């Protein structure tokens, strides 16, 4: 950058969330750090969203309401308009902590080499115990390529880096943030993790996070393309053999980093481990058995270290209703 008081552009993609969006807007306006701009891209709301936007219009740099092809399209419209040195998007049912932007400003000014900053998020809302999510410790850069490792509402990106080529992929509706981060990492982006809670993510009946498998499906497509970009056709092919992706991925991401074979293998193993545990929670034991057998035969150390033998025992001998009771209690 470097800029002592960088402007932070906050994009709010929204569609008919009038019951929440005022709280989102106020969480930005009440920030202790004031050098920000708000850009709202509405997909053609039919509720009271527009009346709320107009209520705060003098505080909003730009807003538009028109039909679009979804959240990714709305984000791109906002990115093109944004003028801040730092950019992010905040969904219209989420909110920030009071000092979020001050923390972000301090982190970027104290370390001008940062391209991506991420912190923690507090989940709250309907039928869920309040809990905090986000990485607890630093991880190797390549592990960010396994799946989306941090909550997007608590992440901020340097516009200077994004301007080199970045918009989000409008063909993705659940994993556009992960693909953006993956492309940045493959081009050498510097990421910094902090422990601060930066945002609150609202869980409700219409939350996209309720569709876990849709996230996983798009993450798998991206990971296969990452593996191809890192010139490992063998592991990319295993993704299809294990039926983690439904079609052959074509093309590659541009990359300037060089990962050794062990790091690439770790990306693959962490990703299929995620598939196993998602399917395990959903009682899709056929898919679990396929992944488990593959790991037992080809990666026996990983199989034992990650207690797949324990999961296999439970999968075979404990009734499904027991898992469902435990799942409900944990939520």
C-alpha positions as CSV (number, residue, x, y, z in Angstrom):
1,X,0.0,0.0,0.0
2,X,1.5,1.5,2.3
3,X,-1.1,4.0,3.6
4,X,-1.4,5.3,7.2
5,X,-5.2,5.6,7.2
6,X,-6.4,3.2,4.4
7,X,-9.9,3.4,3.2
8,X,-11.8,0.2,3.7
9,X,-14.5,-0.7,1.1
10,X,-17.3,-2.8,2.5
11,X,-19.6,-4.4,-0.1
12,X,-23.0,-5.5,1.0
13,X,-24.7,-8.0,-1.4
14,X,-28.3,-8.4,-0.5
15,X,-31.7,-9.7,-1.5
16,X,-34.9,-9.3,0.5
17,X,-33.3,-9.3,3.9
18,X,-35.0,-6.2,5.3
19,X,-35.3,-7.8,8.7
20,X,-31.5,-7.8,9.1
21,X,-29.9,-5.3,6.9
22,X,-30.3,-2.2,9.1
23,X,-28.4,-4.0,11.8
24,X,-25.7,-4.7,9.3
25,X,-25.5,-1.1,8.1
26,X,-25.4,0.2,11.7
27,X,-22.6,-2.1,12.7
28,X,-20.5,-0.4,10.0
29,X,-21.6,3.2,10.7
30,X,-20.8,2.7,14.4
31,X,-17.2,1.7,13.8
32,X,-14.5,3.4,15.8
33,X,-12.4,3.7,12.6
34,X,-14.3,6.0,10.2
35,X,-12.3,5.8,6.9
36,X,-14.6,3.4,5.1
37,X,-17.2,3.4,2.3
38,X,-20.3,1.3,2.0
39,X,-21.5,-0.1,-1.3
40,X,-24.8,-2.0,-1.4
41,X,-25.8,-4.2,-4.4
42,X,-29.4,-5.4,-4.1
43,X,-30.7,-8.1,-6.4
44,X,-34.2,-6.6,-6.7
45,X,-35.7,-6.9,-3.2
46,X,-39.4,-7.0,-2.8
47,X,-39.6,-6.4,0.9
48,X,-38.6,-3.3,3.0
49,X,-34.9,-3.5,2.1
50,X,-35.0,-0.5,-0.2
51,X,-36.7,1.7,2.4
52,X,-34.0,0.9,4.9
53,X,-31.2,1.6,2.3
54,X,-32.8,5.0,1.5
55,X,-33.0,5.7,5.3
56,X,-29.2,5.6,5.4
57,X,-28.5,6.8,1.9
58,X,-26.4,9.8,2.9
59,X,-23.9,7.4,4.5
60,X,-23.7,5.0,1.5
61,X,-21.2,5.7,-1.3
62,X,-23.2,3.8,-3.9
63,X,-26.2,1.5,-4.0
64,X,-28.2,-0.2,-6.8
65,X,-31.2,-2.4,-6.9
66,X,-31.6,-4.6,-10.0
67,X,-32.0,-8.3,-10.8
68,X,-28.8,-10.2,-11.1
69,X,-27.5,-13.7,-11.3
70,X,-26.8,-14.1,-7.6
71,X,-24.4,-13.1,-4.8
72,X,-21.2,-13.5,-6.9
73,X,-22.5,-11.1,-9.5
74,X,-23.4,-8.6,-6.8
75,X,-19.9,-8.8,-5.3
76,X,-18.3,-8.2,-8.6
77,X,-20.4,-5.1,-9.2
78,X,-19.3,-3.8,-5.8
79,X,-15.6,-4.6,-6.4
80,X,-15.6,-2.7,-9.7
81,X,-17.0,0.4,-7.9
82,X,-14.9,0.2,-4.7
83,X,-12.1,2.8,-4.2
84,X,-10.6,1.6,-0.9
85,X,-7.1,0.2,-0.4
86,X,-8.7,-2.7,1.5
87,X,-11.9,-4.5,0.4
88,X,-14.3,-7.0,1.8
89,X,-18.0,-8.0,1.6
90,X,-20.4,-8.4,4.5
91,X,-23.6,-10.3,4.0
92,X,-26.8,-8.3,4.9
93,X,-27.6,-10.7,7.8
94,X,-24.2,-10.4,9.5
95,X,-22.6,-7.6,11.5
96,X,-19.2,-6.4,12.7
97,X,-17.7,-5.9,16.1
98,X,-17.4,-2.2,17.2
99,X,-13.6,-2.1,16.7
100,X,-13.4,-4.4,13.7
101,X,-12.2,-1.8,11.1
102,X,-9.7,-0.3,13.6
103,X,-8.1,-3.7,14.1
104,X,-8.0,-4.3,10.4
105,X,-6.5,-0.9,9.7
106,X,-3.8,-1.4,12.4
107,X,-2.9,-4.9,11.0
108,X,-2.5,-3.7,7.4
109,X,-0.5,-0.5,8.4
110,X,1.7,-2.4,10.8
111,X,2.6,-5.0,8.2
112,X,2.3,-3.5,4.7
113,X,3.2,-6.9,3.1
114,X,-0.1,-8.4,4.1
115,X,-2.4,-9.2,1.2
116,X,-5.1,-11.1,3.1
117,X,-6.1,-10.7,6.7
118,X,-8.5,-13.0,8.6
119,X,-9.8,-13.3,12.1
120,X,-12.6,-15.1,13.9
121,X,-16.4,-15.0,13.7
122,X,-19.1,-15.6,16.3
123,X,-22.0,-17.7,15.1
124,X,-25.4,-16.8,16.5
125,X,-29.1,-17.0,15.6
126,X,-31.9,-19.5,15.4
127,X,-31.6,-22.9,17.0
128,X,-27.8,-22.7,17.5
129,X,-25.6,-22.3,20.5
130,X,-23.4,-19.2,20.1
131,X,-19.9,-20.3,19.2
132,X,-16.7,-18.9,17.8
133,X,-15.1,-20.2,14.6
134,X,-11.8,-19.5,12.9
135,X,-8.3,-20.9,12.9
136,X,-6.7,-21.3,16.3
137,X,-3.1,-21.3,15.1
138,X,-1.1,-20.4,12.1
139,X,-0.9,-23.0,9.3
140,X,1.4,-23.5,6.4
141,X,0.4,-21.4,3.4
142,X,-0.4,-24.5,1.3
143,X,-3.0,-25.7,3.8
144,X,-5.2,-22.8,2.8
145,X,-5.6,-24.7,-0.5
146,X,-7.5,-27.7,1.0
147,X,-10.8,-25.8,1.6
148,X,-12.0,-22.5,3.0
149,X,-10.1,-22.3,6.2
150,X,-11.5,-19.1,7.7
151,X,-14.9,-17.3,7.9
152,X,-15.2,-14.9,5.0
153,X,-17.1,-12.2,7.0
154,X,-13.9,-11.8,9.1
155,X,-11.5,-11.5,6.1
156,X,-10.2,-8.4,4.3
157,X,-8.1,-8.2,1.1
158,X,-5.7,-5.6,-0.2
159,X,-7.3,-4.0,-3.3
160,X,-3.8,-3.4,-4.9
161,X,-3.3,-7.2,-5.0
162,X,-6.8,-7.9,-6.2
163,X,-6.5,-5.4,-9.0
164,X,-3.9,-7.5,-10.8
165,X,-6.7,-9.8,-12.0
166,X,-9.3,-10.6,-9.5
167,X,-13.0,-10.7,-9.5
168,X,-15.0,-13.6,-8.0
169,X,-16.2,-16.5,-10.2
170,X,-19.8,-15.8,-11.0
171,X,-20.3,-19.5,-11.9
172,X,-19.8,-20.3,-8.2
173,X,-22.5,-19.6,-5.6
174,X,-21.1,-21.1,-2.5
175,X,-17.3,-21.2,-2.9
176,X,-16.4,-18.0,-4.8
177,X,-14.6,-16.8,-1.7
178,X,-12.5,-20.0,-1.5
179,X,-11.6,-19.8,-5.2
180,X,-10.6,-16.1,-4.8
181,X,-8.3,-17.0,-1.9
182,X,-6.8,-20.0,-3.6
183,X,-6.0,-18.0,-6.7
184,X,-4.4,-15.3,-4.6
185,X,-2.2,-17.9,-2.7
186,X,-1.1,-19.5,-6.0
187,X,0.1,-16.1,-7.0
188,X,2.1,-15.7,-3.8
189,X,-0.3,-13.7,-1.6
190,X,0.8,-13.1,2.0
191,X,-1.9,-14.1,4.6
192,X,-2.0,-13.1,8.2
193,X,-4.2,-14.7,10.9
194,X,-5.3,-12.8,14.0
195,X,-7.2,-14.1,17.0
196,X,-9.7,-11.2,17.2
197,X,-13.4,-11.7,16.7
198,X,-14.2,-9.4,13.7
199,X,-17.7,-10.4,12.8
200,X,-21.0,-12.1,13.8
201,X,-22.5,-14.6,11.4
202,X,-26.2,-15.0,11.7
203,X,-27.6,-18.5,11.4
204,X,-31.3,-18.7,10.3
205,X,-33.5,-20.9,8.1
206,X,-32.5,-19.2,4.9
207,X,-28.7,-19.1,5.7
208,X,-26.6,-20.5,2.9
209,X,-24.5,-22.3,5.5
210,X,-27.4,-24.8,5.9
211,X,-26.4,-26.3,2.6
212,X,-23.1,-27.8,3.7
213,X,-22.9,-30.2,0.8
214,X,-23.3,-27.5,-1.8
215,X,-20.2,-25.8,-0.3
216,X,-18.3,-29.1,-0.3
217,X,-19.3,-29.8,-4.0
218,X,-17.9,-26.5,-5.2
219,X,-14.8,-26.7,-2.9
220,X,-14.0,-30.1,-4.5
221,X,-14.2,-28.6,-8.0
222,X,-11.7,-25.9,-7.0
223,X,-9.4,-28.3,-5.2
224,X,-9.2,-30.5,-8.3
225,X,-8.3,-27.5,-10.4
226,X,-5.7,-26.5,-7.8
227,X,-4.1,-30.0,-8.1
228,X,-4.1,-29.7,-11.9
229,X,-2.5,-26.3,-11.6
230,X,0.2,-27.8,-9.4
231,X,0.8,-30.4,-12.1
232,X,-0.5,-33.4,-10.1
233,X,-2.8,-35.1,-12.5
234,X,-2.7,-38.3,-10.4
235,X,-4.3,-36.8,-7.3
236,X,-6.7,-34.8,-9.5
237,X,-7.8,-38.1,-11.0
238,X,-8.3,-39.6,-7.6
239,X,-10.9,-36.9,-6.9
240,X,-13.0,-38.4,-9.7
241,X,-12.4,-42.0,-8.7
242,X,-13.7,-41.2,-5.2
243,X,-16.7,-39.4,-6.8
244,X,-15.8,-36.1,-5.0
245,X,-16.4,-34.2,-8.2
246,X,-19.1,-35.0,-10.8
247,X,-17.2,-34.0,-13.9
248,X,-13.7,-33.5,-15.2
249,X,-12.4,-30.1,-14.4
250,X,-10.6,-28.3,-17.2
251,X,-8.1,-25.5,-17.2
252,X,-5.7,-24.3,-14.6
253,X,-5.1,-21.4,-12.3
254,X,-2.1,-19.2,-12.8
255,X,0.5,-20.0,-10.2
256,X,3.9,-18.6,-9.2
257,X,4.5,-20.8,-6.2
258,X,6.4,-24.1,-6.1
259,X,5.1,-26.7,-3.7
260,X,6.8,-30.0,-3.1
261,X,5.0,-33.3,-3.6
262,X,4.4,-33.7,0.2
263,X,2.7,-30.4,0.4
264,X,0.4,-31.1,-2.6
265,X,-0.4,-34.5,-1.1
266,X,-1.4,-32.8,2.2
267,X,-3.8,-30.5,0.3
268,X,-5.4,-33.6,-1.2
269,X,-5.6,-35.6,2.0
270,X,-7.0,-32.7,4.1
271,X,-9.7,-32.2,1.5
272,X,-10.9,-35.8,1.3
273,X,-10.7,-36.0,5.1
274,X,-13.3,-33.1,5.1
275,X,-15.5,-35.1,2.7
276,X,-15.4,-38.1,4.9
277,X,-16.5,-36.1,8.0
278,X,-19.2,-34.2,6.2
279,X,-20.7,-37.4,4.8
280,X,-20.3,-39.1,8.2
281,X,-22.4,-36.4,9.8
282,X,-25.0,-36.9,7.1
283,X,-25.0,-40.7,7.5
284,X,-23.8,-41.1,3.9
285,X,-21.9,-44.2,4.9
286,X,-21.4,-45.5,1.4
287,X,-19.2,-42.6,0.5
288,X,-17.5,-42.8,3.9
289,X,-16.6,-46.5,3.3
290,X,-15.2,-45.6,-0.2
291,X,-12.9,-42.9,1.2
292,X,-11.9,-45.0,4.2
293,X,-11.0,-48.0,2.1
294,X,-8.9,-45.8,-0.2
295,X,-7.0,-44.2,2.7
296,X,-6.5,-47.6,4.5
297,X,-4.9,-49.0,1.3
298,X,-2.9,-46.0,0.1
299,X,-2.3,-43.8,3.1
300,X,-2.3,-46.2,6.1
301,X,-0.4,-43.8,8.3
302,X,-2.9,-41.0,7.7
303,X,-5.7,-43.5,8.2
304,X,-4.4,-44.5,11.7
305,X,-3.3,-41.0,12.8
306,X,-6.7,-39.6,12.1
307,X,-8.6,-42.4,13.8
308,X,-10.4,-43.7,10.7
309,X,-10.4,-47.1,12.4
310,X,-12.5,-45.6,15.2
311,X,-14.9,-44.0,12.8
312,X,-15.2,-47.2,10.8
313,X,-16.1,-49.1,13.9
314,X,-18.8,-46.6,14.9
315,X,-20.1,-46.6,11.3
316,X,-20.6,-50.3,11.3
317,X,-22.0,-50.9,14.8
318,X,-23.8,-47.8,16.2
319,X,-27.3,-47.1,14.9
320,X,-27.8,-43.9,13.0
321,X,-30.3,-42.5,15.5
322,X,-27.6,-42.3,18.1
323,X,-25.5,-40.0,15.9
324,X,-28.6,-37.9,15.2
325,X,-29.2,-37.4,18.9
326,X,-25.6,-36.4,19.5
327,X,-25.6,-34.0,16.5
328,X,-28.8,-32.3,17.7
329,X,-27.3,-31.9,21.2
330,X,-24.1,-30.4,19.8
331,X,-26.1,-27.8,17.8
